Amino acid sequence: MSHTPDYGKWLARASLIASLTALAIVLRFFEIPVPYIGFIKFDFSGVPLVVLALARLSYGLAALPAYYIVSVLLGADPVGMAMKVAAEVSTFIPVALLFGRLGQGRRATAISASLAAASRTVLMALLNLVVSPHWILWAKLASTYEEALSITLALLPGICVFNAFAGAVVAPIGIYVYRVVKSFI
């Protein structure tokens, strides 16, 4: 007895991943500048990634290479885009792992979104402590590592506030969109 693959399901999954990844890439270019930290911008590109991750965590992860590569090819800073990918991953993984297990009501949304915001804030604080001083040196905004680290430490509270806000906005919107479209997935 041979097993025949279901190409219809495969095509539907591939189409879902491709279309939501394309939407994430397009949304990434509609950036809202953060007034107190000029190099950070908010966008809603994480929403389709949250929807993909809620459909299946592997779908969210499968979208990341194209999300990164196409954005860089379209002009995004490679280091900044890598940081963006890390931020979105740290947002959608807690949501994908917790939302369904906690139910799908307001409580589950609140807990999942809160943990996503916390995860994003902590991971991005740590990544910024490692990456930002080197980026500041590369951009010639400081002449020594100590000076670059000092600049990073001065910016870190604002970076943390931004990431908490971004996670707290993107996660519940992604959950809401998922609830609306889940019957089609």
C-alpha positions in Angstrom: 0.0 0.0 0.0 1.5 3.3 -1.0 1.0 6.6 0.6 0.0 9.4 -1.7 0.8 12.9 -0.5 -2.0 15.4 -0.3 -0.7 18.2 -2.6 -3.8 20.3 -2.0 -3.0 20.6 1.8 0.6 21.2 1.0 -0.3 24.0 -1.5 -2.7 25.6 1.0 0.0 25.6 3.7 2.6 27.0 1.3 0.2 29.7 0.1 -0.6 30.7 3.7 3.0 31.0 4.7 4.0 32.9 1.5 1.1 35.3 1.6 1.4 36.2 5.3 5.2 36.5 4.9 4.7 38.8 2.0 2.3 40.9 4.1 4.8 41.0 6.9 7.5 42.3 4.5 5.2 45.0 3.1 4.0 46.1 6.6 7.7 46.4 7.7 8.1 49.4 5.3 5.2 51.3 7.0 7.3 52.4 9.9 6.4 54.8 12.7 9.5 56.5 14.0 10.1 56.5 17.8 10.7 60.1 18.8 13.2 59.5 21.6 15.4 56.9 19.8 15.8 57.7 16.1 17.1 54.3 14.9 14.1 52.4 16.2 10.8 52.3 14.3 7.5 50.6 15.1 5.6 48.7 12.5 2.9 46.0 12.4 4.9 43.4 10.5 4.8 41.1 13.5 1.1 40.7 13.3 1.1 38.3 10.3 4.0 36.4 11.9 2.0 36.0 15.1 -0.9 34.7 13.0 1.4 32.2 11.3 2.9 31.1 14.6 -0.6 30.6 16.1 -1.6 28.5 13.1 1.5 26.4 13.7 4.8 27.5 15.3 6.8 26.0 12.4 4.9 28.2 10.0 6.1 31.3 11.8 9.6 30.0 11.9 9.4 29.1 8.2 8.6 32.7 7.3 11.7 34.2 8.9 14.4 33.6 6.2 12.3 35.2 3.5 11.2 38.0 5.9 14.9 38.8 6.6 16.4 38.3 3.2 13.7 40.1 1.2 13.8 43.0 3.6 17.6 43.3 3.4 17.4 43.1 -0.4 14.9 45.9 -0.4 17.3 48.1 1.6 17.0 47.2 5.3 20.1 47.4 7.4 21.2 43.7 7.8 22.1 44.2 11.5 18.9 46.1 12.3 16.9 43.5 10.4 18.5 40.7 12.3 17.5 42.5 15.5 14.0 42.9 14.1 13.7 39.2 13.4 14.9 38.4 17.0 12.3 40.8 18.4 9.5 39.2 16.4 10.5 35.7 17.3 10.7 36.6 21.0 7.1 38.0 20.6 5.5 35.2 18.7 7.0 32.1 20.4 5.4 32.8 23.8 2.1 33.5 22.1 2.2 30.4 20.0 3.2 28.2 23.0 0.8 29.6 25.5 -2.4 30.9 23.8 -4.1 27.7 22.9 -2.9 25.9 26.1 -4.5 28.6 28.3 -7.8 28.6 26.4 -8.6 31.3 23.8 -10.4 33.9 25.9 -9.5 37.3 27.3 -7.4 35.8 30.1 -5.4 33.7 27.6 -4.9 36.7 25.4 -3.8 38.9 28.3 -1.3 36.3 29.7 0.1 35.5 26.3 0.5 39.1 25.3 2.1 40.0 28.6 4.6 37.2 28.4 5.3 38.1 24.8 6.0 41.7 25.8 8.2 40.5 28.7 10.1 38.0 26.5 10.7 40.7 23.8 11.8 43.2 26.4 14.3 40.9 28.1 15.7 39.4 24.9 16.1 42.7 23.1 17.8 44.3 26.2 20.3 41.5 26.2 20.9 41.6 22.5 21.3 45.4 22.5 23.9 45.1 25.3 25.9 42.8 23.0 25.2 44.2 19.5 24.6 47.9 19.9 28.1 48.9 21.2 29.7 47.2 18.2 27.2 48.8 15.8 27.9 52.2 17.4 31.6 51.7 16.9 31.1 50.6 13.3 28.9 53.6 12.6 31.7 55.8 14.1 29.3 57.3 16.7 31.9 56.5 19.4 35.7 56.1 19.3 36.1 53.5 22.1 34.1 50.4 23.2 33.6 51.9 26.6 32.0 55.1 25.1 29.8 52.9 22.8 28.7 50.8 25.8 27.9 54.0 27.7 25.7 55.2 24.8 24.0 51.8 24.7 23.4 51.9 28.5 21.9 55.4 28.2 19.6 54.2 25.4 18.6 50.9 27.0 15.7 52.2 29.2 14.0 53.7 26.1 14.7 50.5 24.1 13.1 48.5 26.9 10.0 50.7 27.0 9.7 50.5 23.2 10.0 46.7 23.1 7.4 46.3 26.0 5.0 48.5 24.0 5.6 46.7 20.7 5.1 43.3 22.2 2.0 44.5 24.1 0.5 45.8 20.8 1.5 43.2 18.3 0.7 40.1 20.3 -3.0 40.9 21.0 -3.6 42.2 17.5 -2.1 39.0 16.1 -4.3 36.9 18.4 -7.4 38.9 17.3 -6.6 38.5 13.6 -5.9 34.8 14.1 -9.3 34.4 15.8 -10.9 36.0 12.7 -9.1 34.0 10.1 -8.5 30.6 11.9 -11.5 28.9 10.2 -9.7 29.6 6.8 -6.4 28.2 8.0 
